[in-house]
Amino acid sequence: MRNDTLEIDFFNGVADTSSVRWINDCEYIVKKLHPKSKSEEQSIHMKILSTTENSYTFEYNIVGKSQTSRGTAIKLE
């Protein structure tokens, strides 16, 4: 779940909350609000590449790093 300023992810039934800062309509920065390790303290740059009615494809990387990865998010009902 995500709105203009927060993103809540669930992993193994545990909620993980991050702040969201939008750069433009297709790019935003995610930063965990309660990191549990040094690696979780790093912000992630997300870039939405394409959308469909029920999904979107995105590219992401750790802020300051050049290596990027891609993924697809699918809306569950």
N, CA and C of each residue as an Amber inpcrd file, in Angstrom:
protein
   231
   0.8380000  -1.1630000   0.0000000   0.0000000   0.0000000   0.0000000
   0.8920000   1.2370000   0.0000000   0.5120000   2.2320000  -0.7780000
   1.3010000   3.4640000  -0.8300000   0.3620000   4.6370000  -1.0350000
   0.6830000   5.7580000  -0.3930000  -0.0030000   7.0100000  -0.6850000
   1.0580000   8.0480000  -1.0090000   0.7390000   9.3110000  -0.8990000
   1.6970000  10.3630000  -1.2910000   2.9540000  10.4170000  -0.4420000
   2.8790000   9.9990000   0.8320000   4.0310000  10.1550000   1.7140000
   4.4780000   8.8840000   2.4290000   3.6850000   7.8080000   2.3780000
   4.0250000   6.5660000   3.0770000   3.8450000   5.3480000   2.1820000
   4.6730000   4.3380000   2.4380000   4.5490000   3.0480000   1.7650000
   4.6080000   1.9730000   2.8390000   3.6520000   1.0370000   2.8200000
   3.6330000  -0.0640000   3.7770000   3.7270000  -1.3670000   3.0050000
   4.7960000  -2.1120000   3.2740000   5.0160000  -3.4170000   2.6510000
   4.8300000  -4.4850000   3.7190000   4.4540000  -5.6790000   3.2990000
   4.3140000  -6.7990000   4.2160000   5.2170000  -7.9300000   3.7620000
   5.9870000  -8.4730000   4.6920000   6.8560000  -9.6130000   4.4140000
   6.7020000 -10.5910000   5.5660000   6.2860000 -11.8120000   5.2620000
   6.0260000 -12.8320000   6.2810000   5.0770000 -12.3220000   7.3580000
   4.0720000 -11.5500000   6.9480000   3.0590000 -11.0630000   7.8750000
   3.4630000  -9.8710000   8.7140000   4.6600000  -9.3290000   8.4970000
   5.1400000  -8.1940000   9.2810000   5.1280000  -6.9360000   8.4060000
   4.5310000  -5.8630000   8.9360000   4.4630000  -4.5980000   8.2040000
   5.7960000  -3.8660000   8.2950000   6.1680000  -3.2040000   7.2140000
   7.4020000  -2.4300000   7.1340000   7.0370000  -1.0870000   6.5070000
   7.2170000   0.0040000   7.2480000   6.7820000   1.3220000   6.8020000
   7.9640000   2.1580000   6.3340000   7.7770000   2.8550000   5.2050000
   8.8070000   3.7280000   4.6370000   8.1970000   5.0690000   4.2780000
   9.0330000   6.0970000   4.3010000   8.5960000   7.4040000   3.8080000
   8.7590000   7.4240000   2.2970000   7.9370000   8.2180000   1.6240000
   7.9860000   8.3600000   0.1670000   8.1430000   9.8380000  -0.1590000
   9.1410000  10.1550000  -0.9840000   9.3320000  11.5270000  -1.4610000
   9.3150000  11.4930000  -2.9800000   8.2770000  12.0740000  -3.5720000
   8.1280000  12.0600000  -5.0280000   9.0560000  13.0840000  -5.6760000
   9.7520000  12.6700000  -6.7320000  10.6140000  13.5440000  -7.5280000
   9.8030000  14.1210000  -8.6840000   9.0180000  13.2680000  -9.3390000
   8.0910000  13.6730000 -10.3960000   6.9820000  12.6200000 -10.4400000
   6.1340000  12.6470000 -11.4450000   4.9980000  11.7160000 -11.5000000
   5.4050000  10.2490000 -11.5880000   6.6330000   9.9630000 -11.9960000
   7.0560000   8.5710000 -12.2060000   8.2510000   8.1430000 -11.3630000
   8.7970000   9.0250000 -10.5450000   9.9790000   8.6930000  -9.7530000
   9.8090000   9.1420000  -8.3150000  10.2870000   8.2890000  -7.3970000
  10.2360000   8.6510000  -5.9880000  11.3670000   7.9710000  -5.2230000
  11.6320000   8.4890000  -4.0150000  12.6570000   7.9520000  -3.1340000
  11.9470000   7.3260000  -1.9290000  12.3450000   6.0950000  -1.5890000
  11.7780000   5.3750000  -0.4440000  12.8550000   5.2480000   0.6290000
  12.4900000   5.5480000   1.8990000  13.4250000   5.4130000   3.0150000
  12.6820000   4.7770000   4.1880000  13.2200000   3.6720000   4.7050000
  12.5810000   2.9790000   5.8200000  12.5260000   3.8840000   7.0510000
  11.3850000   3.8770000   7.7230000  11.2250000   4.7020000   8.9230000
  11.8510000   4.0580000  10.1540000  11.9050000   2.7260000  10.2030000
  12.4510000   2.0180000  11.3530000  13.4170000   0.9290000  10.8870000
  14.5880000   1.3400000  10.3450000  15.5420000   0.3460000   9.8290000
  16.0750000  -0.5400000  10.9500000  16.2570000  -1.8110000  10.6240000
  16.7620000  -2.7780000  11.5960000  18.2300000  -3.1140000  11.3670000
  18.8150000  -2.5790000  10.3010000  20.2250000  -2.8250000  10.0110000
  20.7750000  -1.6500000   9.2010000  22.0870000  -1.6130000   9.0370000
  22.7310000  -0.5590000   8.2430000  22.2380000  -0.5670000   6.8030000
  22.0690000  -1.7650000   6.2260000  21.6380000  -1.8350000   4.8270000
  20.2130000  -1.3000000   4.6650000  19.3540000  -1.4400000   5.6650000
  17.9940000  -0.9170000   5.5830000  17.9450000   0.6000000   5.7180000
  19.0390000   1.2260000   6.1360000  19.0910000   2.6870000   6.2580000
  19.2460000   3.3760000   4.9030000  19.6330000   2.6330000   3.8800000
  19.8670000   3.2140000   2.5590000  18.5500000   3.5030000   1.8480000
  18.4720000   4.6760000   1.2350000  17.2850000   5.0510000   0.4630000
  17.3060000   4.3610000  -0.8890000  16.1110000   4.1350000  -1.4450000
  15.9850000   3.4710000  -2.7420000  15.2550000   4.3880000  -3.7120000
  15.8310000   4.5420000  -4.9020000  15.2400000   5.3490000  -5.9670000
  14.3830000   4.4320000  -6.8360000  13.0970000   4.7420000  -6.9380000
  12.1560000   3.9550000  -7.7350000  11.7370000   4.7710000  -8.9480000
  11.6730000   4.1240000 -10.1070000  11.2540000   4.7840000 -11.3380000
  10.2340000   3.9030000 -12.0440000   9.0020000   4.3920000 -12.1890000
   7.9470000   3.6460000 -12.8670000   8.1760000   3.7740000 -14.3750000
   8.3050000   2.6330000 -15.0510000   8.6130000   2.6220000 -16.4810000
   7.3710000   2.4850000 -17.3520000   6.4140000   1.6610000 -16.9120000
   5.1830000   1.4660000 -17.6910000   4.0780000   0.9810000 -16.7590000
   2.8360000   1.1940000 -17.1750000   1.6940000   0.7760000 -16.3730000
   0.6660000   0.0460000 -17.2360000  -0.1230000  -0.7960000 -16.5750000
  -1.2940000  -1.4140000 -17.1790000  -2.4390000  -1.1820000 -16.1980000
  -3.5780000  -1.7360000 -16.4960000  -4.7300000  -1.5550000 -15.6090000
  -4.4630000  -2.1120000 -14.2000000  -3.7400000  -3.2270000 -14.0990000
  -3.5320000  -3.8920000 -12.8100000  -2.0760000  -4.0580000 -12.3940000
  -1.1400000  -3.4150000 -13.1030000   0.2660000  -3.5940000 -12.7410000
   1.1110000  -2.4200000 -13.2280000   2.3530000  -2.3970000 -12.7430000
   3.3260000  -1.4510000 -13.2940000   4.7140000  -2.0740000 -13.2380000
   5.5410000  -1.7230000 -14.1970000   6.9290000  -2.1650000 -14.2540000
   7.7930000  -1.0120000 -13.7670000   8.7800000  -1.3370000 -12.9490000
   9.6170000  -0.2950000 -12.3620000  11.0830000  -0.6930000 -12.3830000
  11.9200000   0.3070000 -12.2260000  13.3670000   0.1390000 -12.1190000
  13.7550000   0.7410000 -10.7780000  14.7160000   0.1350000 -10.0870000
  15.1080000   0.6650000  -8.7800000  16.5940000   0.4780000  -8.5360000
  17.1280000   1.3300000  -7.6740000  18.5230000   1.2170000  -7.2620000
  18.7130000   1.9200000  -5.9240000  19.7680000   1.5440000  -5.2240000
  20.1330000   2.2400000  -3.9900000  20.6620000   3.6110000  -4.3930000
  20.2010000   4.6460000  -3.7100000  20.6260000   6.0080000  -4.0280000
  22.1490000   6.0900000  -3.9480000  22.7670000   6.6220000  -4.9850000
  24.2150000   6.7540000  -5.0510000  24.9150000   5.5900000  -5.7410000
  24.2060000   4.5300000  -6.0430000  24.7810000   3.3650000  -6.7290000
  24.2650000   3.3400000  -8.1670000  25.0720000   2.8420000  -9.0900000
  24.6740000   2.8350000 -10.4980000  23.9480000   1.5520000 -10.9150000
  24.1220000   0.4570000 -10.1710000  23.4850000  -0.8050000 -10.5300000
  21.9730000  -0.7150000 -10.3140000  21.1970000  -1.0320000 -11.3550000
  19.7400000  -0.9970000 -11.2630000  19.1650000  -2.3870000 -11.4590000
  17.9720000  -2.5680000 -10.9620000  17.2210000  -3.8130000 -11.1440000
  15.8170000  -3.4340000 -11.5980000  15.0850000  -4.4210000 -12.1180000
  13.7100000  -4.1860000 -12.5730000  12.7710000  -5.1470000 -11.8790000
  11.5150000  -4.7250000 -11.7820000  10.4940000  -5.5640000 -11.1910000
   9.1260000  -5.1740000 -11.7130000   8.1260000  -5.9580000 -11.3610000
   6.7500000  -5.6710000 -11.7230000   5.8870000  -5.8180000 -10.4760000
   5.0430000  -4.8280000 -10.2280000   4.0940000  -4.8710000  -9.1080000
   2.7170000  -5.1550000  -9.6880000   2.0000000  -6.0870000  -9.0690000
   0.6770000  -6.4810000  -9.5360000  -0.3350000  -6.2010000  -8.4320000
  -1.4400000  -5.5470000  -8.7860000  -2.4780000  -5.2250000  -7.8220000
  -3.2720000  -6.4930000  -7.4980000  -3.3680000  -6.7900000  -6.1950000
  -4.1400000  -7.9320000  -5.7230000  -5.4790000  -7.4260000  -5.1970000
  -6.5010000  -8.1970000  -5.4360000  -7.8290000  -7.7590000  -4.9640000
  -8.2450000  -8.5290000  -3.7520000
